[in-house]
Amino acid sequence: MPHFILEHSAELSDTQDLAALADAIFEAGCSHPAFAANPKAVKVRTIACQNIRSGADPQTFAHLTIRLLSGRTIETKAGLADDMLALLDRHLPNVGSLSVEPVDMATETYRKRAL
């Protein structure tokens, strides 16, 4: 189920291989112990953000939100965040700011339809 949503400064689309990064996030998500039981549920998307302002130098950023069903421990989510931040750092070493945030989705209200 997890949704990996990478928001990034728009210029990274021109300077970085975001398709390769999305593939790496997908593979890491599929093989992570938190999701390995159901790799078909992993989804990755990137969103370019225009008109950003940041205190970082250079003024570029990538932020990975990981939306996952509630019920995982803080330790699991922290480990996932650490793993994904390391992945971002390997792929985007010159980006001014990198961040990762696991976000719980309510199991009771989440709905899904898939073919």
ZIMODA-V323229 format. One record per residue. RES is the residue in one letter. SS is DSSP state (H for helix, E for strand, - for the rest). PSI is psi in radians with two decimals (none if undefined). Layout:
# ZIMODA-V323229
res->RES ss->SS psi->PSI
res->RES ss->SS psi->PSI
This chain:
# ZIMODA-V323229
res->M ss->- psi->-0.39
res->P ss->- psi->2.51
res->H ss->E psi->2.09
res->F ss->E psi->1.96
res->I ss->E psi->1.92
res->L ss->E psi->1.85
res->E ss->E psi->2.45
res->H ss->E psi->2.75
res->S ss->E psi->2.43
res->A ss->- psi->-0.61
res->E ss->- psi->-0.30
res->L ss->H psi->-0.42
res->S ss->H psi->-0.50
res->D ss->H psi->-0.41
res->T ss->H psi->-0.20
res->Q ss->- psi->2.70
res->D ss->- psi->1.46
res->L ss->H psi->-0.43
res->A ss->H psi->-0.74
res->A ss->H psi->-0.67
res->L ss->H psi->-0.75
res->A ss->H psi->-0.70
res->D ss->H psi->-0.75
res->A ss->H psi->-0.71
res->I ss->H psi->-0.77
res->F ss->H psi->-0.86
res->E ss->H psi->-0.75
res->A ss->H psi->-0.70
res->G ss->H psi->-0.76
res->C ss->H psi->-0.58
res->S ss->H psi->-0.14
res->H ss->- psi->2.40
res->P ss->- psi->-0.49
res->A ss->- psi->-0.39
res->F ss->- psi->-0.04
res->A ss->H psi->-0.45
res->A ss->H psi->-0.38
res->N ss->H psi->1.16
res->P ss->H psi->-0.37
res->K ss->H psi->-0.27
res->A ss->H psi->-0.17
res->V ss->- psi->2.34
res->K ss->E psi->2.42
res->V ss->E psi->2.41
res->R ss->E psi->2.69
res->T ss->E psi->2.56
res->I ss->E psi->2.06
res->A ss->E psi->2.34
res->C ss->E psi->2.21
res->Q ss->- psi->2.80
res->N ss->- psi->0.87
res->I ss->- psi->2.73
res->R ss->- psi->2.42
res->S ss->- psi->2.65
res->G ss->- psi->-0.14
res->A ss->- psi->2.70
res->D ss->- psi->1.94
res->P ss->- psi->2.85
res->Q ss->- psi->1.14
res->T ss->- psi->2.68
res->F ss->E psi->2.79
res->A ss->E psi->2.25
res->H ss->E psi->2.15
res->L ss->E psi->1.97
res->T ss->E psi->2.29
res->I ss->E psi->1.83
res->R ss->E psi->2.10
res->L ss->E psi->2.69
res->L ss->E psi->2.49
res->S ss->- psi->2.80
res->G ss->- psi->-0.21
res->R ss->- psi->2.63
res->T ss->- psi->2.79
res->I ss->H psi->-0.70
res->E ss->H psi->-0.73
res->T ss->H psi->-0.80
res->K ss->H psi->-0.66
res->A ss->H psi->-0.73
res->G ss->H psi->-0.72
res->L ss->H psi->-0.79
res->A ss->H psi->-0.76
res->D ss->H psi->-0.81
res->D ss->H psi->-0.77
res->M ss->H psi->-0.60
res->L ss->H psi->-0.70
res->A ss->H psi->-0.69
res->L ss->H psi->-0.81
res->L ss->H psi->-0.74
res->D ss->H psi->-0.65
res->R ss->H psi->-0.68
res->H ss->H psi->-0.45
res->L ss->- psi->0.99
res->P ss->- psi->-0.35
res->N ss->- psi->0.15
res->V ss->- psi->2.38
res->G ss->- psi->-0.69
res->S ss->E psi->2.25
res->L ss->E psi->2.41
res->S ss->E psi->2.75
res->V ss->E psi->2.40
res->E ss->E psi->1.88
res->P ss->E psi->2.33
res->V ss->E psi->2.22
res->D ss->E psi->2.44
res->M ss->E psi->2.45
res->A ss->- psi->2.04
res->T ss->- psi->-0.60
res->E ss->- psi->-0.43
res->T ss->- psi->-0.20
res->Y ss->- psi->2.34
res->R ss->- psi->2.63
res->K ss->- psi->2.54
res->R ss->- psi->2.20
res->A ss->- psi->2.60
res->L ss->- psi->none
